């Protein structure tokens, strides 16, 4: 799955999706182990429809991983 940009889910294979779900389970089981894992990185969140709840949840998740 190593790509610079992920635009659509069709770019992902079944193995890619399973790897993402496995990682999500690992993070959920031990969030402290993943805190600040991506410190210093920048994440761009692009939403095409206004949704404060969605935007805020993605933003807070990125901040918990140490991103700006």
Secondary structure by P-SEA (a helix, b strand, c coil): cccccccccccccaaaaaaaaaaaaaaaacccccccccccbbbbbbbccccaaaaaaaaaaaaaaccc
